[in-house]
């Protein structure tokens, strides 16, 4: 019966989905006659934004979400924290099935294709994960950096869904025939091979020059180009051809970018000799080196994606201004450096405009970073060669002018004396101006001090308000504790019903999420120990709801079967908290036992909580009955039912019910007491009277924690039959 009901629901959802598709379908995409590829426009795609990142395929297929699909405003959304769903319908004019390749020309962290697998006897939706973080490159049938999906199109069109989740979201989609896609990948491979080959030649050539000339700037240039090439490989995903299992390298894209910026500014400092040509230019270059170094260190531990692009734009501006200013100042060697940096910046800016959603994707956009770095490497090589020639020319001119300068020494000395006197006068004037500026700054500091004192007074008033608010909250919680204590069974009631017993009840906070419940009806004793979700105020609310529901089920509805009581309690909490629609997962773990006063028999049912017992005839043997592996409340498996378990200990036997707080309590070394040690403590306590066993357990708990903060509510109840 349940199976038929399940299939009825599935057929209903599918039929509803079919109706929704019929009324809200995007245009069917066909390859034009005589064409072997097609770039989809936004008018050929439907789109749905999931701002809460909660929708599954089952949700999307529902009519209320199908109705929300619409044409996207753009295919480049830039930075986005939402999950984006795209719907594409593809068909074929050919009577025979046509094999097509769908390509998403973008690097996305999480990409999942959903399509109907028609090869099975009963077509079903199939999911294929192709993202950098949710897919495995080595398991792809087509080794290609971008996400691709092989489709079989026919005259009866089929729709597929694509779910994207990434920091920067783009959805440029192209459809190829199998032969056209093969040609496309070959051409792409040739272009990339040419670019990387050119970079390799530049690296080897300049490394050879370093060994010949011994110039440190050549070695730094080689290191810069090595890491720039590595950045290109990681950013473009081409490294996956060599390391298909190392998808985690993409996590270090920002770190590599920051490291390349550090090396670039170090190279600029050495190559352009900023310290010699301009002091403030040198300071700016040193500051940018330090800033990019800090960014590199932070990127190794934290996500710095949000600040990478501002730093990149700033580095771009500084990278143009430094050589540009020096070239205008007469530093001829800066000309090729300026051209090289311009190519690199152009490639970087094109990529930034694409990632931020300003430009649309095309072949130029995707090749711009690689081409920019390659051209940068070439012109940096020209710049180094130009610098070497300039050094040789300067040495020749220096030697030629040396004799002339010897003759002009006396004249130079006189000129220098005049210049020194002039400089002394200028520096004296500058010191005077600096002294006046210091006085102005002192006045500003005094004013800032007064403002800080005013702010301190405001902060002290806010602290006073917070203390008053905390006092009111504490008073409310203590009142709630009194209410909760009133609901719990009194010591007199426990003693009248159970006789010899103990209760170890240690709330973590003022109020507790653990509670115990007892009632006697028709010579039957019902005893329950429950551990509600959470602790403190949320747990206390849950315990009060559960206490009331137990009263209703046992005392009002007169349900005496423990397993049936737990099932009804589960349903009642599920209904009370509207958990089927609200996705609320609050509930409890509980141990419930029924003790027959006459026969001394015990019927036990548990929801993830056990019962421990010791027979009078075997006082040194502690045994355990585990509860059903299912909690009360929340989303639980429907195929698991609560079950009763019977015990016949006879008079003199002892049972123990508890929450998990005692077992899970840790010490200063974060070591828990654990289930095995807890059972051993119960055995050790058998030599003591039952009322003193609770004190014994509390003493062992204090010895274990050694002042460590209590992590959860603690409840242990011992009962002698």
URBEL-V409207 format. One line per field, one symbol per residue. ss: DSSP state (a for helix, b for strand, c for the rest). psi: psi as a letter, one per 20 degrees, with the letter a starting at -180 (. if undefined). burial: 1 if it has 24 or more other C-alpha atoms within 12 Angstrom, else 0. Layout:
BEGIN
ss->???
psi->???
burial->???
END
This chain:
BEGIN
ss->caaaaaaaaaaaaaaaaaaaaaaccccbbcccccccbbbccaaacbbbbbccccccaaaaccaaaacccbcccccbbbbcccbbbbbbbbcccccccbbbbbbbcccccbbbbbbbbccccccbbbbbbcccccccaaacccccccbbbbbbbccccbbbbbbbbccbbbccbbbbbaaaaaaaaaaaaaaaaaaaaaaaaaaaaaaaaaaaaccaaaaaaaaaaaaaaaaaaaaacaaaacccccaaaaaaaaaaaaaaaaaaaaaaaaaacaaaacaaaaaaaaaaaaaaaaaaaaacccccaaaaaaaaaaaaaaaaaaaaaaaacccccaaaaaaaaaaaaaaaaaaaaaacccccccaaaaaaaaaaaaaaaaaaaaaaaaaaaaaaaaaaaaaaaaaaaaacaaaaaaaaaaaaaaaaaaaaaaaaaaaaaaaaaaaaaaaaaaaaaaaaaaaaaaaaaaaaaaaaaaaaaaaaaaaaaaacccaaaaaaaaccbbbbbbcccccccbbbbbbbbccbbbbbbbbbcccaaaaaaaaaaaaaaaaaaaaacccccaaaaaaaaaaaaaaaccaaaacccccbbbbbbbbbccccbbbbbbbbccbbbbcccccccbbbbccbcccbccccccccccccbbbbcccccbbbbbccaaaacbcccccbccaaaaaaaaaaaaaccaaaaaaaaaaaaaaaaccccccccbbbbbbbc
psi->ghghgghhgghggggghgghhhilqrqppqpqpjqjqppqrhijqqqppnhiliprhhghiqhhhhiiprpqhrjoibppirpppqppppapiqhqqppqpppomqoqgopppprpoihqhopqpppopjrhhjrohiiqhoophqpqppqoqrhoqqqqqppporgppqmopqpqrgghhggghggghgghhgghggggggggghhghghghjphhgghgggghghgghgggghijhihhhmhilhihhhjghggghhhgghghggggggilhhhhpghgghgggghggghggggghhhhrokhhiggghggghgghhghfhgghghijnhiighgggghggghggggggghghijgrqqrhgghiggghghghggghhggggghhghhgghhgghghhighhhghjgghhgghhgghggghggghgghhghhghhggghghhhgghgghhhghhhgghhhhghhhgghggghhghhhhghgghhhqprhghghhghdorqooonqgagrqiqqqpqqpplkppppqpqorpaabgghgghhhghgghggggghgilpiogghghghgghgggghjlhhhikpjqbqpqppqpophgijqppppqnjprpqqpqhimijopqpoqrpmprpraorpijpqqqqpqqnhrpirpqpqrajgghipraijkprgqgghghhhhghihirqghihghghhghghhghliqppirqppppppp.
burial->0000000000000001100010011111111000011111110111111100000010011110111111110111111101111111111100000111111111111111111100000000000111111111100100111111111111001111111111111111111111001000100000010011011101101110000000001111111111111111111111110001001011111111111111111111111111001000110111011011111100100001100110110011111111111100001111111111111111111111111110011000111111111111111111111010000000000000000000000000000000000000000000000000000000000000000000000000000000000000000000011001100110000100110111111111111111111111000111111111111110111111111111101100001111111111111111111000000011111111111100011111111111111110000001111111011111110000111111111011111111111111111000011000011011101100011011111101100110000111111111111
END
